Amino acid sequence: MVFMYSARSSEIKPFTVMQLLQRAQEFEAQGSRVVHFEVGEPDFVTALPIVEAGIEALRGGKTKYTSAQGILPLREKISSYYRDQGLDVPVSRIQITSGASGGLVLLAGLLLDPGDRLLITDPGYPCNKVFARLVGAQTRAIALQAQRGFQIALSDVEAAWEEQDRGVLLASPANPTGTILAADTLAEIGRWVARRDGFVILDEIYQGLVHEESPYASGLAVRDDVFVLNSFSKFFGMTGWRLGWVVIPEDATERFTKLAQNLVISPSSVAQSAAIAAFSDASMVVHQERAAEFSRRSKRLAAGLLNLGFTIPVMPAGAFYLYVDVTHTGMLSDEFCWRLIEQYQVAVTPGKDFGDFESERFVRFAYTTDSNSIELGLQRIEQALTAWGIRR
Ligand SMILES: Cc1ncc(COP(=O)(O)O)c(C=O)c1O
């Protein structure tokens, strides 16, 4: 049977990383050991206190819908998490979502109409354009240059902004570059956009995963009117529980709740009860240790890759990625990734999954794999470069 599927579903491009992952799984099914640098999720399982709270929630019958905003005790925990960061974020502005992805769907529904446009970055999180497209809006990508530290500038927004633009979506720390958005820039862009009745969405899903102390805890410390996206996926190690939150201005909360009621009814009740335990002292120690482990891995992998002749034009400040220039191999990044998986069973993601701008130069390494695998990966890459005549 043939149906008339939507134009927007035809426009979505599959990610190369999924094809690479499939290839990796085929090698694994044949018994080969694959080194995974492609997966953007922590290799650690969820911290035990959270798992136990989840089991208790199931046993205790926390299996019903909750309110669309999310359960109050969890929103209170998030509010006090911000208080610990020196920020006053009332519970009324915090809404629980099904991951940051769920937050993006709802924010798109809240902020964009057909024909509107949203400014995003290139490179950036590849799904961003799909959320806008789903509500009939378009995106325009602003190129981030390595020689400018992958930082956006107000002048970029000024140059790109046209009548149909409604706002800007930024991330800090960013995927795939690990860059923390400069506070001054966020302040300037926020001020400039607000004068045009526009909005800034700041994706802080990698909050807490930083290598040095962050210049500001949350963008909310810089501008209180940004729409902040956050998630339990990364720092809190709960990818599969599908839970996140947004902080939105007070006057948007009622509309947002209405959208959530209609589109998702409520986020997962079990995940919400479990996530309360994510803020306990015992869990926080686990999250902090894991964040420190990511920083150690970042340094080790970066040193190993630099030693092999790769260039890392901007050392990341956070997240768990290195955005690496492969120009010295004489290959475009896509070819490099495919040869590496086919011949040496090392999986990395080509830059084209994150945009078009200079993406043929770059690959993303996710160090969401243990130290032994990182060492094995580096050894295999060294062998590859030697066999390909790139390194003697
Ligand atoms: C920048 C960014 N935003 C949002 C997401 C979505 O995450 P989740 O829906 O698991 O919270 C991801 C996932 O990798 C991401 O990298």
The ligand as an SDF file (V2000), in Angstrom:
LIG
                    3D

 16 16  0  0  0  0  0  0  0  0999 V2000
   22.5740   19.4410   22.3140 C   0  0  0  0  0  0  0  0  0  0  0  0
   21.5300   18.4150   22.5830 C   0  0  0  0  0  0  0  0  0  0  0  0
   20.2800   18.8000   22.8410 N   0  0  0  0  0  0  0  0  0  0  0  0
   19.2870   17.9090   23.0750 C   0  0  0  0  0  0  0  0  0  0  0  0
   19.5370   16.5480   23.0590 C   0  0  0  0  0  0  0  0  0  0  0  0
   18.3910   15.5980   23.3480 C   0  0  0  0  0  0  0  0  0  0  0  0
   18.6120   14.9080   24.5470 O   0  0  0  0  0  0  0  0  0  0  0  0
   17.4850   14.2130   25.4420 P   0  0  0  0  0  0  0  0  0  0  0  0
   16.2150   14.2370   24.6880 O   0  0  0  0  0  0  0  0  0  0  0  0
   17.9970   12.8440   25.7260 O   0  0  0  0  0  0  0  0  0  0  0  0
   17.3820   15.0370   26.7050 O   0  0  0  0  0  0  0  0  0  0  0  0
   20.8390   16.0880   22.7890 C   0  0  0  0  0  0  0  0  0  0  0  0
   21.1450   14.6430   22.7480 C   0  0  0  0  0  0  0  0  0  0  0  0
   22.2280   14.2130   22.4570 O   0  0  0  0  0  0  0  0  0  0  0  0
   21.8640   17.0530   22.5480 C   0  0  0  0  0  0  0  0  0  0  0  0
   23.1270   16.6860   22.2910 O   0  0  0  0  0  0  0  0  0  0  0  0
  1  2  1  0
  2  3  1  0
  2 15  2  0
  3  4  2  0
  4  5  1  0
  5  6  1  0
  5 12  2  0
  6  7  1  0
  7  8  1  0
  8  9  2  0
  8 10  1  0
  8 11  1  0
 12 13  1  0
 12 15  1  0
 13 14  2  0
 15 16  1  0
M  END
$$$$
